[in-house]
Amino acid sequence: MYDVIVVGVGGMGSAAAYHLATRGARVLALEQFDIPHELGSSHGLSRIIRLAYWEHPAYVPLVRRAYDLWRDLERDAREPLLVVTGSIDAGPEGSVNVVGARAACAAFGLPHDELDSDALTARFPGYRPPAESVAIYQPDGGLLRPEACITAHVSLARSRGAVIHSRERVVEWHADGRGVRVRTNDTSYAAERLVLAAGPWTGTLVRSAAPALAPERQVMLWTEPIRPALFEVGAFPVFYILVPEGPFYGFPNHDDRGFKIGKYHHRRERVDPDTMDRTCGAEDEAVLRGAVARYFPDANGTTLAMKTCLFTNTPDEHFVIDRMPGAPQVAIAAGFSGHGFKFCSVVGEILADLALDGGTRHDISLFRLARLPIAFQ
Ligand SMILES: Cc1cc2nc3c(=O)[nH]c(=O)nc-3n(C[C@H](O)[C@H](O)[C@H](O)COP(=O)(O)OP(=O)(O)OC[C@H]3O[C@@H](n4cnc5c(N)ncnc54)[C@H](O)[C@@H]3O)c2cc1C
């Protein structure tokens, strides 16, 4: 008998297993694929972390706590996980990310600089934004190494007693009195509490939530910089930039893997994660190449790699972190809508709070299930 079963050992589930095991709980964590793997939402060598959180001010205290927990994890794991590069939020004056990043900096006293288009290029010559752009530069922004983060959480969770199985798929769960029962492709288990951290597959485990948790195909492109010095860590901050073609995000050339770019919501393809096309084609590349050629021309060398990945979008693009209606012994973390990875460390802490204490000191009111158009049976 376990205290807690965690379903899914990706970004969030690995962090939950780590925090639960650290607090002495008997944990079983189940992952349908290898750990880590490239079929979900938490692969591709880098994820942006930034304090200038324009999506909603409620995220800033959480991301501050996330930074502390990532640093603790690095120390425990003796592995570099978070690389500070600075972050750029750029777009036309009045755009949602510029206004929101400026407001977050003001509200939380974050150090930052405002740069017009010429000043941005002068300071970081890899950037050639449209002339009307303004940018908020925040020096604490950076990148996380997602596969290494998952591996660190998992190996430390194991060393603290967690039992973690890969290649075991949960096919069914139900709340059973005050506990839970979980059936997998292999066997079944019982526990007092359940944490659902199934990423894009959450809709298959919580059918009634599926309409509000939409998996979406994404594509990442890595190029060889033509002028590599402009795209080194230290010379090139991570970015989220709004241009006429849409929102793009990207990274310096860290670990010598190339300049990386993606388009937020890529080609707006809602998919089934079990049948999604994971090959990357010319149409995918064209979407990203155009932006490299126009806005980062010195990075527009040969293609080094392309990979698909999955967002899980809620209608308002805020997360779901809650206990299940009618089953308070079940906590759910899902719908991270393309911006969740940086929070894995603190979401793991919150999930451990919800599972072991029934509540958390963190303000997660923005992430309630009840705000979504879901009818739970
Ligand atoms: C291209 C791309 C770029 C992104 N960029 C950023 C960024 O820069 N910054 C940022 O903060 N966020 C970013 N995100 C978002 C972030 O990566 C995700 O929000 C986060 O990784 C979600 O983690 P998760 O644990 O919910 O999902 P996952 O990591 O996919 O984990 C879910 C796990 O559950 C397993 N699972 C599912 N069902 C079952 C089952 N029935 N039985 C057993 N196991 C199961 C899956 O196999 C998977 O391993 C990006 C996402 C993508 C796709």
The ligand as a Gaussian input file, in Angstrom:
#p B3LYP/6-31G(d) Opt

LIG

0 1
 C        7.663000      23.393000     -27.849000
 C        7.344000      23.787000     -26.436000
 C        7.980000      24.870000     -25.873000
 C        7.715000      25.243000     -24.571000
 N        8.392000      26.303000     -24.021000
 C        8.241000      26.586000     -22.716000
 C        9.078000      27.540000     -22.112000
 O        9.941000      28.118000     -22.756000
 N        8.918000      27.768000     -20.776000
 C        7.986000      27.116000     -20.043000
 O        7.891000      27.391000     -18.839000
 N        7.177000      26.192000     -20.596000
 C        7.283000      25.907000     -21.905000
 N        6.522000      24.943000     -22.497000
 C        5.463000      24.295000     -21.724000
 C        5.982000      23.239000     -20.789000
 O        7.004000      22.505000     -21.414000
 C        4.827000      22.362000     -20.354000
 O        3.837000      23.195000     -19.767000
 C        5.269000      21.324000     -19.345000
 O        6.361000      20.603000     -19.846000
 C        4.099000      20.400000     -19.026000
 O        4.553000      19.356000     -18.176000
 P        3.568000      18.156000     -17.812000
 O        4.193000      17.429000     -16.693000
 O        2.178000      18.676000     -17.650000
 O        3.533000      17.251000     -19.130000
 P        4.576000      16.111000     -19.570000
 O        5.953000      16.529000     -19.262000
 O        4.233000      15.697000     -20.952000
 O        4.277000      14.944000     -18.565000
 C        3.128000      14.141000     -18.596000
 C        3.614000      12.727000     -18.461000
 O        2.533000      11.867000     -18.153000
 C        2.740000      10.657000     -18.835000
 N        1.430000       9.996000     -18.917000
 C        0.321000      10.473000     -19.515000
 N       -0.685000       9.610000     -19.394000
 C       -0.204000       8.548000     -18.705000
 C       -0.786000       7.326000     -18.289000
 N       -2.074000       7.019000     -18.545000
 N       -0.010000       6.453000     -17.605000
 C        1.290000       6.734000     -17.327000
 N        1.884000       7.884000     -17.730000
 C        1.140000       8.784000     -18.400000
 C        3.277000      11.115000     -20.173000
 O        3.889000      10.082000     -20.905000
 C        4.222000      12.212000     -19.753000
 O        5.530000      11.718000     -19.504000
 C        6.753000      24.538000     -23.806000
 C        6.114000      23.428000     -24.372000
 C        6.418000      23.046000     -25.671000
 C        5.712000      21.853000     -26.257000

